[in-house]
Amino acid sequence: MSKIKHLLVSQPAPAVVEKSAFFDLGERFSLAIDYHPFIRVEGVSAKEFRGQRVDILSHTAIIFTNRGTIDHFFRICEESRVVVPDTMKYLCFTEAIALYLQKYIVYRKRKISFADGTFKGFMELIVKHQDEKLMLALTEPHKPEIPQTLEKLKVKFDRAILAHTVSNDLEGIDLERYQVIVLYSPSDVKALTDRFGSENLPLIATFGEGTTRKALEAGLQVATMAPTPAAPSMAKALEIFIGDYNAGKTATKKIVVKADKTADEFVKAHQLRELRRSKAKKALAGKK
C-alpha cells in the first residue's frame, strides 16, 4: 500500500503558509499540499434583492449566521441607498460574528446580541427577541434547520437571500495526483461530484456533519472527518488518519453520521415549556 504524499484542500491557500495547521502536517509526513477553492460566494445585486420584496427598514432586528452575510447586507444597503437606523438590533450566531459588525457600525451591547455557537443557544436568543420584526440573512444554499425551526415555533420572520454559493472552475485539477481531498461544505461535495462524478475518486476527508452526510449520500469514500472528540480539527483528523495509513493500518471503523435531531428536540422542549407556563398561569388565575 502506497503512502499518502499529496493532499488537495478545497479552500484558498492561507495568507501565511507557515502559520497554517496544515504546514506542520506537511512537514511531519512530507506531504505536498495544494489549495484550490471549490466554491465562491457571489452577492446578489440590488435589483435581485428588490425582487425578493423584503423591506429592510420595516424590520427592527437582523439575524446573522455568518460574517459573509454581514458584508452583503451592508453592501446592498449602500447600493439601495438604505440608511440603517441606529435603533436596528442584530442577533448573531457567535461572538466573533457580532464583533465583525464593528466593520460597519459602532458596537453597542444594547443592540447587538450573540449566542454561544450552538443551535440551541441561537434559537433561544431568537425566541427571546421574537417580538421584534425579524429578518433572517441567508446565503443560498443554506442549512434549512434555522428557518424551519422558527416556522415550527411560529416565530414571525422574513427570509432575505443576500448571496449565492457557486462552483469554481475545477477543469485544471488532476485528481490522479492526490490520495486525499479535504472538503469543508456540502457545496464542496456538489462541486466535486458535478465535475468528476462520484466513482474512482481519491479518499475524502470532511469537516462537519453536513459535509460528511452529503459526501456519504453521494457515494464518496469518506476516510476521516472532523470535528470529533479525538480530532477537534481537520488537521488533527488528518494527522491521525495519515499516520495510521502510512504505517500500513487499514481503516476498520466505518464513518457514520447519525440523523441530527437537535432542531426537533429544541422545538419539543420549547413547546413543553410553553405548555407548563400556560398551565401555571391558568392555575394562578383560578386561585384568584
PyMOL commands that set and color helices and strands:
alter all, ss='L'
color gray80, all
select helices_A, chain A and resi 17-19+21-29+46-50+56-58+67-79+95-103+119-128+145-152+175-177+186-196+209-217+234-246+262-287
alter helices_A, ss='H'
color red, helices_A
select strands_A, chain A and resi 6-9+32-35+39-43+61-64+89-92+112-114+134-140+157-167+180-183+203-207+222-226
alter strands_A, ss='S'
color yellow, strands_A
deselect
rebuild
show_as cartoon
